[in-house]
Amino acid sequence: MTLEGASLDILWGLVIGLSGVGSAHLLGFDRDRSYYPTLMIVIASIYILFAVMAVPASALWPEAIAAMVFIALAIAGHRWSLWLVVLALLGHGVFDMVHPHIIANAAVPSWYPAFCGAADLVLSAALAALILRGRLSARQVQNAGATS
């Protein structure tokens, strides 16, 4: 891949990430604590899809194990602190950058890691901004009368 190609992949990731953040804000999806954890679960699952598409599917277990880490962080973040989801999105962006060097998955398009990494970083920054601005509480608010 050329530097120009990688730059274009990153640019498209930024555009799609910003478009997703903007539309989520306009539609009010980002007012719900479950929005970003759900996105993290979907994002983490995409490499599994690529592994299933690959022939042979030898990358399935490594991809599933990696996805489980990010999915566990998304679930824990939704339950205890959205900062864990910020960390998961940021971590997945880093994972995207090293993915081609640590997991051989023939079905992953060459443009995808840079694209997804850029989008992950935008989503991570957007969620951090929502928390810091007080639009979303990092911690789950318990109802006074609720029992667990």
C-alpha positions as CSV (number, residue, x, y, z in Angstrom):
1,M,0.0,0.0,0.0
2,T,1.3,3.4,-0.8
3,L,1.5,6.3,1.5
4,E,-1.1,8.1,-0.6
5,G,-3.4,5.1,-0.4
6,A,-3.0,4.9,3.4
7,S,-3.7,8.6,3.7
8,L,-6.9,8.3,1.7
9,D,-8.0,5.3,3.8
10,I,-7.4,7.4,7.0
11,L,-9.2,10.4,5.4
12,W,-12.3,8.2,4.6
13,G,-12.2,6.8,8.2
14,L,-12.2,10.3,9.6
15,V,-15.1,11.3,7.3
16,I,-17.2,8.3,8.1
17,G,-16.4,8.6,11.8
18,L,-17.3,12.3,11.9
19,S,-20.5,11.6,9.8
20,G,-21.5,8.8,12.3
21,V,-20.9,11.1,15.3
22,G,-22.7,14.0,13.7
23,S,-25.7,11.9,12.6
24,A,-25.9,10.2,16.1
25,H,-25.9,13.6,17.7
26,L,-28.6,15.0,15.3
27,L,-30.8,11.9,15.8
28,G,-30.2,11.8,19.5
29,F,-28.7,8.4,19.6
30,D,-25.7,9.6,21.5
31,R,-27.9,10.6,24.5
32,D,-28.2,6.9,25.4
33,R,-25.4,5.3,27.3
34,S,-25.8,2.1,25.3
35,Y,-25.0,3.7,21.9
36,Y,-21.2,3.7,22.0
37,P,-20.9,0.4,23.8
38,T,-23.1,-1.1,21.1
39,L,-20.9,0.4,18.4
40,M,-17.9,-1.0,20.0
41,I,-19.4,-4.5,20.0
42,V,-20.3,-4.2,16.3
43,I,-16.8,-2.8,15.4
44,A,-15.1,-5.6,17.3
45,S,-17.2,-8.2,15.5
46,I,-16.2,-7.1,12.0
47,Y,-12.8,-8.8,12.0
48,I,-14.6,-12.1,12.9
49,L,-16.8,-11.6,9.8
50,F,-13.7,-11.2,7.7
51,A,-12.2,-14.4,9.3
52,V,-15.3,-16.4,8.4
53,M,-15.1,-15.1,4.8
54,A,-11.4,-16.1,4.6
55,V,-10.3,-19.4,3.1
56,P,-9.1,-21.1,5.1
57,A,-10.7,-19.6,8.2
58,S,-7.5,-20.0,10.3
59,A,-7.8,-16.5,11.7
60,L,-11.2,-17.2,13.3
61,W,-9.9,-18.0,16.8
62,P,-7.4,-15.1,17.0
63,E,-10.0,-12.7,15.7
64,A,-12.6,-14.1,18.2
65,I,-10.3,-13.8,21.1
66,A,-9.3,-10.2,20.2
67,A,-13.0,-9.3,19.7
68,M,-13.9,-10.8,23.1
69,V,-11.5,-8.4,24.8
70,F,-13.1,-5.4,23.2
71,I,-16.6,-6.7,23.7
72,A,-15.9,-7.4,27.4
73,L,-14.6,-3.8,27.7
74,A,-17.8,-2.5,26.0
75,I,-20.1,-4.4,28.4
76,A,-18.1,-3.5,31.5
77,G,-18.0,0.1,30.3
78,H,-21.8,0.2,29.9
79,R,-22.2,-1.3,33.3
80,W,-19.6,0.6,35.3
81,S,-18.0,3.5,33.4
82,L,-18.1,4.7,29.9
83,W,-14.4,5.6,30.2
84,L,-13.8,1.9,29.6
85,V,-15.6,2.2,26.3
86,V,-13.5,5.2,25.4
87,L,-10.5,3.0,26.2
88,A,-11.9,0.2,24.1
89,L,-12.5,2.4,21.1
90,L,-9.0,3.9,21.5
91,G,-7.5,0.5,21.9
92,H,-9.3,-0.9,18.9
93,G,-7.9,2.0,16.8
94,V,-4.4,1.0,17.9
95,F,-5.3,-2.7,17.3
96,D,-6.3,-1.8,13.7
97,M,-2.9,-0.3,13.1
98,V,-1.0,-3.4,14.3
99,H,-3.6,-6.0,13.0
100,P,-1.9,-6.8,9.7
101,H,1.3,-7.5,11.6
102,I,-0.2,-9.8,14.3
103,I,-3.1,-11.7,12.7
104,A,-3.0,-13.1,9.1
105,N,-6.6,-12.8,7.9
106,A,-6.7,-13.0,4.1
107,A,-10.2,-11.6,3.8
108,V,-9.4,-8.2,5.5
109,P,-9.3,-5.6,2.7
110,S,-5.9,-3.8,2.6
111,W,-7.7,-0.4,3.2
112,Y,-9.7,-1.5,6.2
113,P,-7.3,-1.3,9.2
114,A,-6.3,2.4,8.5
115,F,-10.0,3.3,7.7
116,C,-11.3,1.6,10.8
117,G,-8.5,2.9,13.0
118,A,-9.3,6.5,12.0
119,A,-13.0,6.0,12.6
120,D,-12.3,4.4,16.0
121,L,-10.2,7.3,17.1
122,V,-13.0,9.8,16.1
123,L,-15.6,7.7,18.0
124,S,-13.3,7.5,21.1
125,A,-12.8,11.3,21.1
126,A,-16.5,12.0,20.6
127,L,-17.5,9.8,23.5
128,A,-14.8,11.3,25.7
129,A,-16.1,14.8,24.8
130,L,-19.7,13.8,25.7
131,I,-18.6,12.6,29.1
132,L,-16.4,15.6,29.8
133,R,-19.1,18.0,28.7
134,G,-21.6,16.3,31.0
135,R,-23.9,15.2,28.2
136,L,-23.4,11.6,29.3
137,S,-22.6,10.3,32.7
138,A,-19.5,8.1,32.8
139,R,-21.1,6.0,35.5
140,Q,-24.5,4.4,35.3
141,V,-27.1,6.2,37.4
142,Q,-29.1,3.9,39.6
143,N,-32.8,4.6,40.2
144,A,-33.5,5.3,43.9
145,G,-36.2,2.6,44.1
146,A,-34.5,0.0,41.9
147,T,-33.1,-3.2,43.3
148,S,-30.4,-5.3,41.8
